[in-house]
Amino acid sequence: MQKAYKLSILYYLSFSLLLIASAVILFEHKIGFSFNGVLEYYIGNEEKFISSKSLGGILKVLLPHIFVFVLLSMVLLHFVVFTEHRYKKSTLVLIYLTFITAILEMFTPFLIVSGFEFFAYIKLLSFFLFLALILYISWLLLQSIIYD
């Protein structure tokens, strides 16, 4: 692997890790890591003066997230294709799982607001699974840079 290619991956991984760290901090600050925290954020709580989110409000937040989630996933997974993991079946599973969890993470708020409170669990699970997959992909890339 060329040195310039390794540096490009390293820079992208650095910014990706900063993005993940800020996502965790913001999620914890705004929503929290509990089932009730997710419900209060989206459905609201009159006792705490938390208003419910509207479908339009969720859509306004979702639109930039679609671009960022897809771009982050696509670029990281594109880099994986140029490593020794290229022809493994596990890479294909990793690709599908990453995009499925991203879709669940982005679209579960619509279901929560529509009355399907169980999806608060799916929101939390998909958030952590998506971040775990991004970290795992980053680790695979870092490992391929170091041992190449």
Backbone as CSV, one residue per row, in Angstrom:
resi,resn,N_x,N_y,N_z,CA_x,CA_y,CA_z,C_x,C_y,C_z
1,MET,0.848,-1.171,0.000,0.000,0.000,0.000,0.900,1.243,0.000
2,GLN,0.562,2.217,-0.807,1.365,3.428,-0.912,1.235,4.283,0.344
3,LYS,2.296,5.049,0.604,2.323,5.884,1.801,1.206,6.934,1.782
4,ALA,0.949,7.539,0.638,-0.103,8.556,0.535,-1.474,7.947,0.832
5,TYR,-1.678,6.726,0.378,-2.941,6.042,0.631,-3.098,5.753,2.124
6,LYS,-2.020,5.327,2.755,-2.047,5.057,4.197,-2.336,6.335,4.987
7,LEU,-1.725,7.440,4.574,-1.968,8.711,5.257,-3.412,9.172,5.086
8,SER,-3.959,8.988,3.911,-5.356,9.360,3.665,-6.291,8.584,4.578
9,ILE,-6.038,7.290,4.693,-6.867,6.459,5.562,-6.705,6.884,7.013
10,LEU,-5.480,7.146,7.417,-5.210,7.545,8.798,-5.909,8.864,9.148
11,TYR,-5.860,9.833,8.247,-6.546,11.104,8.482,-8.058,10.897,8.561
12,TYR,-8.594,10.100,7.653,-10.032,9.861,7.661,-10.451,9.130,8.935
13,LEU,-9.648,8.174,9.370,-9.953,7.460,10.614,-9.926,8.405,11.814
14,SER,-8.983,9.323,11.818,-8.896,10.283,12.922,-10.153,11.136,13.007
15,PHE,-10.591,11.656,11.881,-11.800,12.478,11.870,-13.045,11.635,12.165
16,SER,-13.047,10.395,11.723,-14.171,9.503,12.018,-14.279,9.247,13.517
17,LEU,-13.153,9.061,14.174,-13.167,8.837,15.616,-13.631,10.084,16.363
18,LEU,-13.261,11.257,15.882,-13.762,12.491,16.481,-15.279,12.610,16.294
19,LEU,-15.752,12.219,15.143,-17.187,12.241,14.862,-17.931,11.280,15.781
20,ILE,-17.385,10.093,15.985,-18.011,9.103,16.868,-18.037,9.615,18.303
21,ALA,-16.932,10.167,18.759,-16.873,10.694,20.129,-17.901,11.803,20.328
22,SER,-18.006,12.707,19.370,-18.987,13.792,19.506,-20.412,13.258,19.422
23,ALA,-20.646,12.223,18.631,-21.984,11.632,18.539,-22.406,11.026,19.870
24,VAL,-21.485,10.329,20.522,-21.803,9.725,21.819,-22.093,10.811,22.859
25,ILE,-21.275,11.840,22.869,-21.465,12.931,23.832,-22.800,13.634,23.599
26,LEU,-23.110,13.954,22.358,-24.368,14.642,22.046,-25.586,13.766,22.324
27,PHE,-25.489,12.482,21.988,-26.605,11.569,22.235,-26.883,11.475,23.726
28,GLU,-25.832,11.350,24.511,-25.999,11.256,25.963,-26.561,12.556,26.527
29,HIS,-26.093,13.680,26.020,-26.537,14.989,26.516,-27.996,15.277,26.142
30,LYS,-28.377,15.009,24.886,-29.714,15.353,24.420,-30.757,14.298,24.762
31,ILE,-30.396,13.017,24.611,-31.387,11.950,24.731,-31.140,11.097,25.967
32,GLY,-29.914,10.674,26.156,-29.603,9.761,27.256,-29.553,8.331,26.762
33,PHE,-28.987,7.484,27.571,-28.793,6.093,27.171,-29.802,5.151,27.822
34,SER,-30.995,5.653,28.101,-32.022,4.816,28.713,-33.269,4.792,27.838
35,PHE,-34.065,3.757,28.050,-35.331,3.623,27.337,-36.229,4.828,27.600
36,ASN,-36.339,5.223,28.863,-37.177,6.363,29.224,-36.640,7.671,28.653
37,GLY,-35.331,7.804,28.591,-34.737,8.998,28.015,-35.089,9.155,26.546
38,VAL,-35.057,8.042,25.820,-35.423,8.064,24.394,-36.894,8.417,24.239
39,LEU,-37.745,7.798,25.053,-39.179,8.099,24.967,-39.465,9.559,25.305
40,GLU,-38.840,10.068,26.362,-39.071,11.467,26.737,-38.607,12.420,25.643
41,TYR,-37.496,12.105,25.010,-36.977,12.987,23.969,-37.938,13.065,22.777
42,TYR,-38.491,11.920,22.365,-39.332,11.907,21.172,-40.819,12.115,21.474
43,ILE,-41.315,11.516,22.542,-42.742,11.615,22.851,-43.037,12.798,23.763
44,GLY,-42.050,13.188,24.569,-42.221,14.312,25.477,-42.602,13.859,26.871
45,ASN,-42.605,14.831,27.789,-42.982,14.572,29.175,-43.536,15.875,29.737
46,GLU,-44.827,15.874,30.028,-45.475,17.096,30.514,-44.939,17.533,31.867
47,GLU,-44.616,16.570,32.733,-44.121,16.908,34.073,-42.767,17.614,34.014
48,LYS,-41.954,17.268,33.029,-40.632,17.886,32.885,-40.630,19.001,31.836
49,PHE,-41.804,19.326,31.310,-41.963,20.369,30.284,-41.144,20.071,29.027
50,ILE,-41.130,18.807,28.626,-40.445,18.386,27.397,-41.522,18.153,26.345
51,SER,-41.473,18.936,25.269,-42.481,18.785,24.224,-42.118,17.619,23.307
52,SER,-43.144,17.054,22.695,-42.910,15.926,21.788,-42.374,16.432,20.456
53,LYS,-41.668,15.561,19.779,-41.123,15.902,18.464,-42.193,15.648,17.405
54,SER,-42.234,16.499,16.425,-43.161,16.309,15.316,-42.453,15.521,14.210
55,LEU,-43.240,14.961,13.316,-42.647,14.223,12.196,-41.794,15.150,11.328
56,GLY,-42.258,16.372,11.154,-41.488,17.349,10.383,-40.185,17.715,11.074
57,GLY,-40.229,17.850,12.396,-39.018,18.159,13.152,-37.998,17.032,13.081
58,ILE,-38.494,15.791,13.152,-37.594,14.637,13.030,-36.986,14.607,11.634
59,LEU,-37.790,14.903,10.624,-37.293,14.901,9.247,-36.209,15.957,9.038
60,LYS,-36.366,17.133,9.651,-35.350,18.186,9.533,-34.021,17.751,10.132
61,VAL,-34.067,17.006,11.215,-32.839,16.494,11.833,-32.280,15.336,11.012
62,LEU,-33.163,14.530,10.444,-32.750,13.337,9.715,-32.022,13.644,8.409
63,LEU,-32.458,14.656,7.695,-31.907,14.909,6.357,-30.383,15.054,6.329
64,PRO,-29.759,15.870,7.175,-28.296,15.914,7.130,-27.655,14.620,7.646
65,HIS,-28.345,13.924,8.540,-27.801,12.668,9.056,-27.725,11.597,7.975
66,ILE,-28.679,11.593,7.071,-28.648,10.614,5.979,-27.350,10.767,5.198
67,PHE,-27.020,11.982,4.839,-25.795,12.229,4.072,-24.554,11.797,4.855
68,VAL,-24.479,12.182,6.117,-23.296,11.886,6.928,-23.155,10.386,7.171
69,PHE,-24.249,9.710,7.514,-24.180,8.272,7.783,-23.743,7.510,6.540
70,VAL,-24.338,7.848,5.407,-24.004,7.151,4.165,-22.570,7.448,3.753
71,LEU,-22.165,8.693,3.843,-20.808,9.050,3.444,-19.763,8.382,4.336
72,LEU,-19.970,8.447,5.638,-19.037,7.815,6.569,-18.947,6.318,6.312
73,SER,-20.087,5.664,6.207,-20.108,4.215,5.977,-19.490,3.850,4.642
74,MET,-19.878,4.561,3.609,-19.407,4.230,2.271,-17.897,4.388,2.150
75,VAL,-17.357,5.469,2.662,-15.913,5.696,2.538,-15.137,4.671,3.348
76,LEU,-15.544,4.418,4.585,-14.836,3.424,5.392,-14.906,2.039,4.759
77,LEU,-16.082,1.656,4.305,-16.229,0.339,3.676,-15.510,0.278,2.330
78,HIS,-15.435,1.391,1.647,-14.683,1.446,0.391,-13.198,1.200,0.654
79,PHE,-12.681,1.773,1.722,-11.288,1.523,2.089,-11.060,0.052,2.438
80,VAL,-12.032,-0.587,3.075,-11.890,-2.004,3.447,-11.754,-2.875,2.200
81,VAL,-12.415,-2.484,1.130,-12.350,-3.258,-0.107,-10.915,-3.311,-0.655
82,PHE,-10.084,-2.359,-0.291,-8.702,-2.348,-0.764,-7.734,-3.027,0.199
83,THR,-8.251,-3.731,1.175,-7.397,-4.454,2.116,-7.482,-5.950,1.839
84,GLU,-6.845,-6.732,2.694,-6.872,-8.188,2.541,-8.250,-8.782,2.852
85,HIS,-9.159,-7.976,3.348,-10.512,-8.430,3.680,-11.448,-8.386,2.471
86,ARG,-10.914,-8.045,1.332,-11.703,-7.801,0.127,-12.604,-8.971,-0.270
87,TYR,-12.091,-10.177,-0.271,-12.845,-11.314,-0.801,-13.454,-12.193,0.284
88,LYS,-13.539,-11.697,1.495,-14.118,-12.485,2.582,-15.629,-12.277,2.641
89,LYS,-16.345,-13.355,2.968,-17.800,-13.245,3.114,-18.156,-12.348,4.288
90,SER,-17.297,-12.320,5.298,-17.576,-11.488,6.468,-17.603,-10.003,6.099
91,THR,-16.876,-9.629,5.061,-16.890,-8.232,4.618,-18.247,-7.870,4.038
92,LEU,-18.829,-8.781,3.298,-20.164,-8.539,2.743,-21.202,-8.424,3.859
93,VAL,-21.091,-9.280,4.863,-21.990,-9.198,6.020,-21.789,-7.868,6.743
94,LEU,-20.547,-7.448,6.875,-20.223,-6.178,7.522,-20.843,-5.004,6.768
95,ILE,-20.794,-5.041,5.466,-21.379,-3.984,4.639,-22.888,-3.905,4.855
96,TYR,-23.570,-5.044,4.737,-25.029,-5.051,4.916,-25.419,-4.644,6.331
97,LEU,-24.731,-5.174,7.314,-25.060,-4.880,8.701,-24.872,-3.398,9.025
98,THR,-23.831,-2.804,8.473,-23.577,-1.380,8.699,-24.712,-0.524,8.143
99,PHE,-25.124,-0.800,6.932,-26.190,0.011,6.344,-27.554,-0.263,6.979
100,ILE,-27.814,-1.499,7.371,-29.093,-1.810,8.029,-29.180,-1.107,9.382
101,THR,-28.101,-1.148,10.168,-28.138,-0.480,11.474,-28.231,1.037,11.321
102,ALA,-27.591,1.581,10.297,-27.690,3.020,10.051,-29.127,3.403,9.716
103,ILE,-29.779,2.607,8.890,-31.169,2.876,8.523,-32.079,2.782,9.750
104,LEU,-31.876,1.749,10.559,-32.682,1.615,11.782,-32.453,2.786,12.723
105,GLU,-31.203,3.185,12.882,-30.886,4.286,13.791,-31.547,5.583,13.337
106,MET,-31.588,5.797,12.037,-32.151,7.048,11.531,-33.677,7.068,11.513
107,PHE,-34.312,5.930,11.241,-35.752,5.950,11.008,-36.607,5.472,12.187
108,THR,-35.994,4.946,13.243,-36.801,4.536,14.404,-37.518,5.700,15.096
109,PRO,-36.994,6.929,15.081,-37.769,8.017,15.700,-39.169,8.185,15.113
110,PHE,-39.324,7.935,13.823,-40.660,8.042,13.211,-41.615,7.020,13.823
111,LEU,-41.103,5.828,14.084,-41.941,4.785,14.676,-42.240,5.073,16.141
112,ILE,-41.273,5.630,16.852,-41.481,5.973,18.267,-42.571,7.036,18.389
113,VAL,-42.491,8.070,17.574,-43.482,9.150,17.609,-44.853,8.648,17.166
114,SER,-44.873,7.637,16.313,-46.144,7.081,15.834,-46.804,6.147,16.842
115,GLY,-46.173,5.966,18.008,-46.799,5.177,19.055,-46.182,3.815,19.313
116,PHE,-45.176,3.443,18.562,-44.517,2.157,18.755,-43.331,2.348,19.714
117,GLU,-43.651,2.373,21.004,-42.640,2.697,22.015,-41.521,1.668,22.093
118,PHE,-41.787,0.432,21.691,-40.761,-0.610,21.711,-39.536,-0.207,20.892
119,PHE,-39.748,0.605,19.875,-38.646,0.999,18.999,-37.631,1.915,19.684
120,ALA,-37.919,2.345,20.895,-36.913,3.067,21.674,-35.745,2.142,21.983
121,TYR,-36.052,0.873,22.246,-34.983,-0.116,22.443,-34.185,-0.317,21.151
122,ILE,-34.892,-0.372,20.043,-34.228,-0.547,18.743,-33.354,0.667,18.437
123,LYS,-33.826,1.848,18.794,-33.045,3.076,18.599,-31.724,2.993,19.359
124,LEU,-31.794,2.605,20.627,-30.574,2.490,21.433,-29.649,1.397,20.901
125,LEU,-30.221,0.250,20.593,-29.419,-0.865,20.086,-28.757,-0.509,18.763
126,SER,-29.510,0.083,17.853,-28.952,0.424,16.544,-27.897,1.524,16.651
127,PHE,-28.077,2.466,17.579,-27.084,3.521,17.774,-25.751,2.908,18.202
128,PHE,-25.792,2.060,19.231,-24.554,1.467,19.725,-23.966,0.455,18.748
129,LEU,-24.813,-0.289,18.059,-24.310,-1.255,17.085,-23.672,-0.545,15.895
130,PHE,-24.280,0.534,15.435,-23.696,1.289,14.328,-22.324,1.842,14.715
131,LEU,-22.226,2.411,15.901,-20.936,2.934,16.341,-19.917,1.813,16.526
132,ALA,-20.359,0.684,17.039,-19.449,-0.453,17.205,-18.955,-0.953,15.854
133,LEU,-19.836,-0.990,14.871,-19.418,-1.414,13.532,-18.435,-0.427,12.913
134,ILE,-18.681,0.853,13.084,-17.759,1.864,12.560,-16.400,1.728,13.243
135,LEU,-16.397,1.494,14.548,-15.127,1.297,15.261,-14.421,0.030,14.803
136,TYR,-15.179,-1.031,14.575,-14.586,-2.281,14.096,-13.984,-2.103,12.697
137,ILE,-14.708,-1.433,11.827,-14.195,-1.166,10.475,-12.930,-0.308,10.567
138,SER,-12.951,0.685,11.445,-11.775,1.538,11.634,-10.592,0.722,12.135
139,TRP,-10.859,-0.209,13.044,-9.798,-1.076,13.555,-9.229,-1.960,12.443
140,LEU,-10.100,-2.503,11.588,-9.631,-3.302,10.463,-8.727,-2.487,9.537
141,LEU,-9.132,-1.255,9.294,-8.327,-0.391,8.422,-7.002,-0.029,9.062
142,LEU,-7.038,0.304,10.327,-5.800,0.649,11.035,-4.864,-0.555,11.056
143,GLN,-5.405,-1.710,11.286,-4.608,-2.936,11.284,-3.988,-3.193,9.902
144,SER,-4.734,-2.927,8.860,-4.194,-3.136,7.514,-3.096,-2.129,7.168
145,ILE,-3.186,-0.923,7.753,-2.136,0.072,7.526,-0.865,-0.319,8.268
146,ILE,-1.019,-0.765,9.484,0.145,-1.086,10.318,0.875,-2.314,9.817
147,TYR,0.131,-3.351,9.446,0.757,-4.624,9.087,0.993,-4.798,7.596
148,ASP,0.805,-3.767,6.817,1.064,-3.860,5.381,2.473,-3.433,5.055
